[in-house]
């Protein structure tokens, strides 16, 4: 049973402990590199292990990991190294990220995207629970398109909250040319169009192959990626430099989490009720 995997729960606990530390101490993006590294690798191991058990395959988690790395890596290379600015706008990374970059692409950010992408699919799965219980079975392509669209929005919600923190922390900065379509808390609006364009194909392909369906293994197992996403929201709220950004974080990250977990509780309650009625009618 996936819920009995020690590595999964150990890495989740370590990841949540690191985020709790970050939240309690208001650790910025560039603060405490050691705990930051532990958080990065524990989140990566947890997400990959959970995804492997949920999909009963190591190939599909690997596909998501590789596709997001190639997609973001290539587009970032074009915008940062070649200075094209086609996707996120022309920008550069600070020394803390640049010193761990390969071909201009920071490896820490590249690796750290996969856990957030996988957590986003977990939120989506629970958001769609009511529709799956009440609607007819939709075609595989339509289901993949709808799920991938929500996945992309949930992931981009995370970027809406974290990207404004980077410039003040010296992690990244944009060229003036990137602000042609306006700014959002000091971040070019174009940056978020880029996230939507770059991530949707990855989510769609993996969804189409059935790689991130609802995890069956007990309600705690299903809720685990959502809890990880929620703790990231708590940390980002804690370090947001102004109240307006905290409100955005609560709205775009907190509300989906609350609805997702509420759907899970209702679904488990209905399942328990059906089982109870079944036993009673025997």
C-alpha positions as CSV (number, residue, x, y, z in Angstrom):
1,X,0.0,0.0,0.0
2,X,1.4,3.5,-0.9
3,X,0.3,4.9,2.4
4,X,2.7,2.6,4.2
5,X,5.8,3.8,2.3
6,X,8.3,5.2,4.9
7,X,10.2,7.3,2.3
8,X,7.1,9.1,1.2
9,X,6.0,10.1,4.7
10,X,9.6,10.9,5.9
11,X,10.3,13.2,3.0
12,X,6.8,14.9,3.4
13,X,7.5,15.4,7.1
14,X,10.9,16.9,6.3
15,X,9.5,19.2,3.6
16,X,6.7,20.4,5.9
17,X,9.2,21.0,8.7
18,X,11.4,23.1,6.5
19,X,8.4,25.2,5.3
20,X,7.2,25.6,8.9
21,X,10.7,26.8,9.8
22,X,10.6,29.2,6.9
23,X,7.2,30.5,7.9
24,X,8.0,30.9,11.6
25,X,11.3,32.7,10.9
26,X,10.0,34.6,7.8
27,X,12.9,33.2,5.8
28,X,13.3,35.0,2.5
29,X,14.0,33.3,-0.8
30,X,17.7,33.8,-0.4
31,X,17.8,33.1,3.4
32,X,19.2,30.0,5.1
33,X,20.7,28.1,2.1
34,X,21.1,24.8,4.1
35,X,17.5,24.5,5.0
36,X,16.5,25.7,1.6
37,X,18.5,22.9,0.0
38,X,17.0,20.3,2.4
39,X,13.5,21.6,1.6
40,X,14.2,21.4,-2.2
41,X,15.4,17.8,-2.2
42,X,12.9,16.6,0.4
43,X,10.0,18.1,-1.7
44,X,11.5,16.5,-4.9
45,X,11.8,13.1,-3.3
46,X,8.3,13.3,-1.7
47,X,6.6,14.4,-5.0
48,X,8.4,11.8,-7.1
49,X,7.6,9.0,-4.6
50,X,4.0,10.0,-4.2
51,X,3.6,10.4,-8.0
52,X,5.2,7.0,-8.6
53,X,2.8,5.2,-6.2
54,X,-0.3,7.2,-7.4
55,X,0.3,6.4,-11.1
56,X,1.8,2.8,-10.4
57,X,4.6,3.8,-12.7
58,X,8.0,5.4,-12.6
59,X,7.8,6.4,-16.3
60,X,5.0,9.0,-15.9
61,X,6.6,10.9,-13.0
62,X,9.9,10.9,-15.0
63,X,8.0,12.2,-18.1
64,X,6.6,15.1,-16.1
65,X,10.0,15.9,-14.6
66,X,11.7,15.8,-17.9
67,X,9.1,17.7,-19.9
68,X,8.9,20.6,-17.4
69,X,12.7,20.7,-17.2
70,X,13.1,20.8,-21.0
71,X,10.2,23.2,-21.5
72,X,11.3,25.8,-18.9
73,X,15.0,25.2,-19.5
74,X,14.8,26.0,-23.3
75,X,12.5,29.0,-22.9
76,X,14.6,30.4,-20.1
77,X,17.8,29.9,-22.2
78,X,16.1,31.9,-25.0
79,X,15.0,34.7,-22.7
80,X,18.1,34.9,-20.4
81,X,21.0,33.9,-22.5
82,X,19.9,34.8,-26.0
83,X,17.9,37.8,-24.7
84,X,14.9,37.1,-26.9
85,X,12.2,37.8,-24.3
86,X,9.6,35.8,-26.2
87,X,8.1,34.0,-23.1
88,X,8.9,35.6,-19.8
89,X,10.5,38.8,-21.0
90,X,14.3,39.5,-21.1
91,X,15.6,38.9,-17.5
92,X,18.7,37.9,-15.6
93,X,19.3,35.9,-12.4
94,X,21.2,37.1,-9.4
95,X,24.5,35.6,-8.2
96,X,22.9,33.1,-5.8
97,X,21.1,31.4,-8.6
98,X,23.6,32.1,-11.4
99,X,26.4,30.3,-9.7
100,X,24.4,27.1,-9.8
101,X,23.3,27.6,-13.4
102,X,24.0,25.4,-16.5
103,X,23.8,27.3,-19.8
104,X,22.3,30.2,-17.9
105,X,19.5,28.0,-16.4
106,X,19.5,27.8,-12.6
107,X,19.4,24.2,-11.5
108,X,17.7,24.9,-8.2
109,X,14.7,26.6,-9.9
110,X,14.6,23.9,-12.6
111,X,14.5,21.1,-10.0
112,X,12.1,23.0,-7.7
113,X,9.4,23.4,-10.3
114,X,8.5,19.7,-10.4
115,X,7.2,19.5,-6.8
116,X,5.0,22.5,-7.3
117,X,3.7,21.2,-10.6
118,X,2.8,17.8,-9.1
119,X,1.2,19.5,-6.1
120,X,-0.9,21.6,-8.5
121,X,-2.2,18.4,-10.1
122,X,-3.2,17.1,-6.7
123,X,-5.2,20.3,-6.0
124,X,-6.9,20.0,-9.4
125,X,-7.8,16.3,-8.9
126,X,-9.7,17.2,-5.7
127,X,-11.3,20.4,-7.2
128,X,-12.8,18.2,-10.0
129,X,-14.2,15.5,-7.6
130,X,-17.8,16.7,-7.6
131,X,-17.9,16.7,-11.4
132,X,-16.5,13.2,-11.6
133,X,-19.2,12.0,-9.2
134,X,-22.1,13.6,-11.0
135,X,-21.3,13.9,-14.7
136,X,-21.2,11.5,-17.5
137,X,-17.8,10.1,-18.5
138,X,-16.1,12.7,-20.7
139,X,-13.7,11.8,-23.5
140,X,-10.1,11.3,-22.5
141,X,-9.0,14.3,-24.6
142,X,-11.6,16.7,-23.1
143,X,-10.8,15.5,-19.6
144,X,-7.1,16.0,-20.2
145,X,-7.7,19.5,-21.6
146,X,-9.9,20.6,-18.7
147,X,-7.6,19.2,-16.1
148,X,-4.4,20.6,-17.7
149,X,-6.0,24.1,-17.9
150,X,-6.8,24.0,-14.2
151,X,-3.3,22.5,-13.4
152,X,-1.7,25.4,-15.3
153,X,-3.8,28.0,-13.4
154,X,-3.0,26.5,-10.0
155,X,0.7,26.4,-10.8
156,X,0.6,30.0,-12.1
157,X,-1.1,31.1,-8.9
158,X,2.1,30.0,-7.1
159,X,4.1,32.2,-9.4
160,X,1.8,35.1,-8.9
161,X,2.8,35.0,-5.2
162,X,6.5,34.1,-5.4
163,X,7.8,36.0,-8.5
164,X,7.2,39.5,-7.0
165,X,9.6,38.5,-4.1
166,X,12.6,37.8,-6.3
167,X,13.7,41.2,-7.4
168,X,13.9,42.7,-3.9
169,X,15.8,39.6,-2.8
170,X,18.3,39.9,-5.7
171,X,17.2,36.5,-7.1
172,X,16.1,37.8,-10.5
173,X,15.4,41.0,-12.4
174,X,13.8,42.0,-15.7
175,X,15.0,44.3,-18.4
176,X,12.8,47.4,-19.0
177,X,11.7,46.0,-22.4
178,X,9.8,43.2,-20.6
179,X,7.3,45.7,-19.1
180,X,5.7,46.6,-22.4
181,X,2.3,45.0,-21.3
182,X,2.4,46.5,-17.8
183,X,3.5,45.3,-14.4
184,X,2.1,43.3,-11.5
185,X,3.9,44.0,-8.2
186,X,7.1,44.8,-10.1
187,X,6.8,41.8,-12.4
188,X,6.1,42.0,-16.1
189,X,2.6,40.8,-17.0
190,X,4.1,39.0,-19.9
191,X,5.9,36.7,-17.4
192,X,2.6,35.1,-16.5
193,X,1.5,34.7,-20.0
194,X,4.8,32.8,-20.5
195,X,4.1,30.5,-17.6
196,X,0.6,29.6,-19.0
197,X,2.0,29.0,-22.5
198,X,5.0,26.9,-21.4
199,X,3.3,24.7,-18.8
200,X,0.0,23.9,-20.4
201,X,1.5,21.4,-23.0
202,X,3.4,19.5,-20.3
203,X,0.3,19.2,-18.1
204,X,-1.8,18.2,-21.1
205,X,0.5,15.4,-22.3
206,X,0.9,13.9,-18.9
207,X,-2.8,14.1,-18.2
208,X,-3.6,12.5,-21.6
209,X,-1.3,9.6,-20.7
210,X,-3.1,9.2,-17.4
211,X,-0.1,10.1,-15.4
212,X,-1.7,12.3,-12.7
213,X,-5.1,10.9,-12.0
214,X,-6.7,10.8,-8.5
215,X,-4.4,9.1,-6.1
216,X,-6.1,6.1,-4.4
217,X,-4.5,5.2,-1.1
218,X,-6.5,6.7,1.7
219,X,-7.6,10.3,2.3
220,X,-4.4,11.3,3.9
221,X,-2.5,10.0,0.9
222,X,-4.7,12.0,-1.4
223,X,-4.4,15.2,0.7
224,X,-0.6,15.1,1.0
225,X,0.3,17.1,-2.1
226,X,-2.4,19.6,-1.4
227,X,-1.1,20.1,2.1
228,X,2.4,20.7,0.7
229,X,0.9,23.3,-1.7
230,X,-0.9,24.9,1.3
231,X,2.2,25.2,3.4
232,X,4.0,26.9,0.5
233,X,1.1,29.4,0.6
234,X,1.5,30.0,4.3
235,X,5.2,30.6,3.9
236,X,4.6,33.1,1.0
237,X,2.0,34.9,3.0
238,X,4.5,35.2,5.9
239,X,7.3,36.7,3.7
240,X,5.1,38.9,1.5
241,X,6.4,42.5,1.8
242,X,3.0,44.1,1.7
243,X,-0.6,43.3,2.6
244,X,-1.9,43.4,-0.9
245,X,0.3,40.5,-1.9
246,X,-0.8,38.5,1.1
247,X,-4.4,39.0,0.1
248,X,-3.6,37.8,-3.4
249,X,-1.9,34.7,-1.9
250,X,-4.9,33.8,0.2
251,X,-7.2,34.3,-2.8
252,X,-5.3,32.5,-5.6
253,X,-3.6,29.7,-3.5
254,X,-5.6,29.5,-0.3
255,X,-9.2,29.4,-1.7
256,X,-8.4,26.4,-4.1
257,X,-6.8,24.5,-1.3
258,X,-9.8,25.0,1.0
259,X,-12.3,23.9,-1.7
260,X,-10.1,20.9,-2.7
261,X,-9.8,19.6,0.9
262,X,-13.6,20.2,1.4
263,X,-14.3,18.1,-1.7
264,X,-12.1,15.4,-0.3
265,X,-13.8,15.3,3.1
266,X,-17.3,15.2,1.4
267,X,-16.2,12.5,-1.0
268,X,-14.8,10.3,1.8
269,X,-18.0,10.9,3.9
270,X,-20.2,9.8,1.0
271,X,-18.0,6.7,0.4
272,X,-18.2,5.8,4.1
273,X,-22.0,6.4,4.1
274,X,-22.4,4.1,1.0
275,X,-20.3,1.4,2.7
276,X,-22.4,1.7,5.9
277,X,-25.7,1.4,3.9
278,X,-24.3,-1.6,2.0
279,X,-23.5,-3.4,5.2
280,X,-26.8,-2.5,6.7
281,X,-28.8,-3.9,3.8
282,X,-27.0,-7.2,3.8
